[in-house]
Every structure is written in C-alpha cells, then in structure tokens.
Amino acid sequence: MTKLYLVEDHEMVREGMRAVLEAAGHRVCGEADEPTAALAGILREQPEVAVLDLHLGGRSGFELLEQLRERGAPVKVIVLTMSDQPRHVSEARRLGVMAYVRKGSPSRELLAAVDAVARSLAPSGEMGPSAEDEPASYGDLSARERQVLTLVARGRSSAEIGESLHLSPKTVDTYRSRLMNKLGLADVPAVVRWAIREGLIGLHDDE
C-alpha cells in the first residue's frame, strides 16, 4: 500500500483517480486543487507519492514542483496531465518528477507508475525489465508501432496521431501501451529519451 496525495483541479477527475488507486490497495491521504493548498497538505500529511496535474486552473503544477524542491520535501511526484510536449517533460524531469503519465491513458499505466515510483524502481522514468524479459528493439516493433512511437516522441496527442494515421484515439493508446511494454518504457519521458538516443528524433523536434 502506498500513501498518496492528489493534486488536480477537477473534482470528478480526483474522484476517479481515488477510486482507481484505492481499489488497487493504495491510500489517498489528501487532495488539493491548487499549489498553495497542495504544498500545505503534502508537508502536513507526508505522502510517499503525489500525483500532480500540470494545469491547475489559472496556476501551474510547475509552481508546486519548485516549492517542493525548495522545501526539500521527500515526496516522489508523478505527473498526470494532458500535455506530453517534450519541453514540459524535460522541465518536469528537471524538477524531480519520477514518472509522467498522460491523461487518457489506461488506468493500469498510472498504477504501474505508482508501484514503480513507490519502490524507487523508476528514478529515470523507466522501469527496467528483468534479465528474463529483455526489452525489444526498434526492429521488433510493427510498422504501425514505429509510426506511433515516433509521433508520441514528437509530442503529438493521441487525437493528433489518430487523425494523421486514420485511427481512433483509443486505438492509438493501445498501440502506445503495447510498444512501451515491448521496449520496457514506463512513461512518455522515457519514450522521448529512447527516441533521441536511437536517433529517431532530435532534441528540438517539438519546437
């Protein structure tokens, strides 16, 4: 069981996250919808993991990340947001975020991120495979998975990828989950780093 704090400005989304997390055996110790209340709540409740949206009404989740770092708070942070722009991923990583999950992803991706971060298995945003389960290579992916991989790494949303490839966003999410599992990547930042390392995209492809 992991002690969690939720920072999200939409109550319905918080309720959904709470239901998913508690059904998996975790405990949600508090919630907030803006950075000031979230900082106070996290310092008071001392959760192991905070799940944070980057867009909090008229304020930014980056503000909270800066404050948590200044205070030296030991909480591990997972970003759950609509934005998968590489520049946002990079800034979140700079501020200590350990996993980055896009809203609209299957709930199992959030649960996997919580489990990995809580066990400190993903300090770089990647969950390494076991020796018995070595990750696939680019050549092991299907042609469609390669297309989706490149577009995800370039910061495209599922809707944008679906429009480009004539697929539904749900189908895109399925391809994305499948290729991430094959490559042993836990979240979008890991996909971006992998794609840069493999030469599929450049550092400034999102600009």
Secondary structure by P-SEA (a helix, b strand, c coil): ccccccccccaaaaaaaaaaaaaaccccccccccaaaaaaaaaaacccbbbbbcccccccaaaaaaaaaaacccbbbbbbcccccaaaaaaaaaacccccccccccaaaaaaaaaaaaacccccccccccccbbbbccccccaaaaaaaaaaaacccaaaaaaaacccaaaaaaaaaaaaaaaccccaaaaaaaaaaaccccccccc
